[in-house]
Amino acid sequence: VGKVVINDVVKFTREFRVVIGCGALNDLPKILEWLRPHKALVITDSKLSNSVLPKVKELISEVGLESLVITLGGGEGVKSLSTLVKLWELMIESGLTRGSVVIALGGGTVLDVAGFAASTFMRGCKLVNIPTTLLSQVDACLGGKTGIDLIGKNTVGTYYQAHAVVIDPELLRTLPNDVFREGISEVVKYAVIDGEPFLKYLEGVMSDFLRRDAGVLEDVIRECIEVKLSIIRRDYVESGVRAVLNFGHTVGHALERLSEWSLSHGKAVSIGLVIESLVAHKLLNFPLSDTYRIRELLSRAGLPTVTNASPSSIIEATKLDKKFVRGLPKLPLPRRLGEFEIVEVDWGVFRRCLEVALRMSVAS
Ligand SMILES: NC(=O)c1ccc[n+]([C@@H]2O[C@H](COP(=O)([O-])OP(=O)(O)OC[C@H]3O[C@@H](n4cnc5c(N)ncnc54)[C@H](O)[C@@H]3O)[C@@H](O)[C@H]2O)c1
């Protein structure tokens, strides 16, 4: 009796559409005509009930569909097993099928849990993401990561790229300032990944961006999405180059954990970007002048760039990161703007870099 080894590859690809621009929401009927769903379920955030939700329902009715709506409270608390069970039950009881569409309308939290529900319901129904925060417009709406928090953050999830993504910067009008600014760390991250022209452009338009000038918002968000698309096209499941999207996030996650999640993601990543740029300076000679430019941009956006956490506590928190429970931390670090390396850093080296970086981030 021999052993049978079958090596096979199933390549699964499907088309998805991304529409970006002020007024992009008006393209929803065209997208629905393309997807031809039997039913539509809108999963949304209570903060949008009186602003954009009525418009979305009207657009859905234009293609002769009735919209079922479920409203969740916004915020991290919705990424729970209990929300998921509620969503699955509603989907079954309302007679949704694989041919139905889930329209996720909200920030990253709503998109993450709605995406998970859509990806698992009948092994996957149609999904349209309509992000309504800056963070979700530049990041969470695209790339397929869905998930909930169980014991830890994002511990259970799937990869399920939405069939369509509608990014309309006009939906950001109602965002409170502090929530809007949360997304700017990711924007700065994309600029470092993309290179000098984008960083320079961002420096030039930051004041208009903060005023939420429509044209500037549109241009910046489009550029961020181009960067993310070019990366996920090459590496969807984060086995290689997609790791660059974690720049600033190793230290950022450690700081979030240390604060027991009282420090917001955007603020933690902002500090993480500065510290990891300094680590990149120590390890790869990333120019200090560029580190200062990154720090300046983040400060202009009102984001913090220093921490009083100790190197030891950051190391201990990093060791709990699900990415590094075995082995050494692998950090995506810039050698120069637009050029990254994934560097496996010995814990001792990481500690010494952090010591220097933390001293520099406070002193200079
Ligand atoms: N899937 C991914 O690739 C990915 C990437 C990055 C982040 N995330 C996840 O995204 C989540 C954070 O997303 P977020 O920052 O958008 O938070 P969020 O969804 O909690 O939204 C922030 C706040 O803004 C409110 N809000 C949303 N849109 C609004 C609008 N247009 N007007 C007024 N208020 C509005 C919400 O009610 C909430 O209070 C985290 O759970 C994170 O893990 C996922």
The ligand as a MOL file (V3000), in Angstrom:
LIG
                    3D

  0  0  0     0  0            999 V3000
M  V30 BEGIN CTAB
M  V30 COUNTS 44 48 0 0 0
M  V30 BEGIN ATOM
M  V30 1 N -10.0130 44.7880 6.8530 0
M  V30 2 C -8.9590 45.5590 6.7690 0
M  V30 3 O -8.1330 45.4450 5.8620 0
M  V30 4 C -8.7630 46.6220 7.8070 0
M  V30 5 C -7.7530 47.5770 7.6360 0
M  V30 6 C -7.6270 48.5740 8.6010 0
M  V30 7 C -8.4760 48.5990 9.7020 0
M  V30 8 N -9.4310 47.6400 9.8360 0 CHG=1
M  V30 9 C -10.3480 47.6550 10.9840 0
M  V30 10 O -11.1050 48.8650 10.9190 0
M  V30 11 C -11.5820 49.1540 12.2350 0
M  V30 12 C -11.4830 50.6440 12.4650 0
M  V30 13 O -12.2540 51.3050 11.4900 0
M  V30 14 P -12.7070 52.8350 11.6460 0
M  V30 15 O -11.5710 53.6230 12.1360 0
M  V30 16 O -13.3840 53.1940 10.4070 0 CHG=-1
M  V30 17 O -13.6980 52.7800 12.9090 0
M  V30 18 P -15.2770 52.6920 13.0980 0
M  V30 19 O -15.9120 51.8190 12.1110 0
M  V30 20 O -15.4750 52.3520 14.5380 0
M  V30 21 O -15.7400 54.1870 12.8670 0
M  V30 22 C -15.2660 55.1930 13.7390 0
M  V30 23 C -16.4390 56.0300 14.2980 0
M  V30 24 O -16.9700 56.8100 13.2610 0
M  V30 25 C -18.3850 56.6670 13.1680 0
M  V30 26 N -18.7040 56.9010 11.7570 0
M  V30 27 C -18.4400 56.0970 10.6870 0
M  V30 28 N -18.7180 56.7350 9.5460 0
M  V30 29 C -19.1890 57.9510 9.8780 0
M  V30 30 C -19.6180 59.0920 9.1310 0
M  V30 31 N -19.5790 59.1150 7.7940 0
M  V30 32 N -20.0440 60.1920 9.8230 0
M  V30 33 C -20.0230 60.2200 11.1780 0
M  V30 34 N -19.6100 59.1890 11.9420 0
M  V30 35 C -19.2000 58.0750 11.2970 0
M  V30 36 C -18.6480 55.2870 13.7330 0
M  V30 37 O -19.9360 55.1850 14.2730 0
M  V30 38 C -17.6080 55.1950 14.8390 0
M  V30 39 O -18.0660 55.8310 16.0070 0
M  V30 40 C -10.7530 48.3260 13.1910 0
M  V30 41 O -11.5600 47.3170 13.7460 0
M  V30 42 C -9.6780 47.7080 12.3310 0
M  V30 43 O -9.2730 46.4280 12.7760 0
M  V30 44 C -9.6000 46.6670 8.9090 0
M  V30 END ATOM
M  V30 BEGIN BOND
M  V30 1 1 1 2
M  V30 2 2 2 3
M  V30 3 1 2 4
M  V30 4 1 4 5
M  V30 5 2 4 44
M  V30 6 2 5 6
M  V30 7 1 6 7
M  V30 8 2 7 8
M  V30 9 1 8 9
M  V30 10 1 8 44
M  V30 11 1 9 10
M  V30 12 1 9 42
M  V30 13 1 10 11
M  V30 14 1 11 12
M  V30 15 1 11 40
M  V30 16 1 12 13
M  V30 17 1 13 14
M  V30 18 2 14 15
M  V30 19 1 14 16
M  V30 20 1 14 17
M  V30 21 1 17 18
M  V30 22 2 18 19
M  V30 23 1 18 20
M  V30 24 1 18 21
M  V30 25 1 21 22
M  V30 26 1 22 23
M  V30 27 1 23 24
M  V30 28 1 23 38
M  V30 29 1 24 25
M  V30 30 1 25 26
M  V30 31 1 25 36
M  V30 32 1 26 27
M  V30 33 1 26 35
M  V30 34 2 27 28
M  V30 35 1 28 29
M  V30 36 1 29 30
M  V30 37 2 29 35
M  V30 38 1 30 31
M  V30 39 2 30 32
M  V30 40 1 32 33
M  V30 41 2 33 34
M  V30 42 1 34 35
M  V30 43 1 36 37
M  V30 44 1 36 38
M  V30 45 1 38 39
M  V30 46 1 40 41
M  V30 47 1 40 42
M  V30 48 1 42 43
M  V30 END BOND
M  V30 END CTAB
M  END
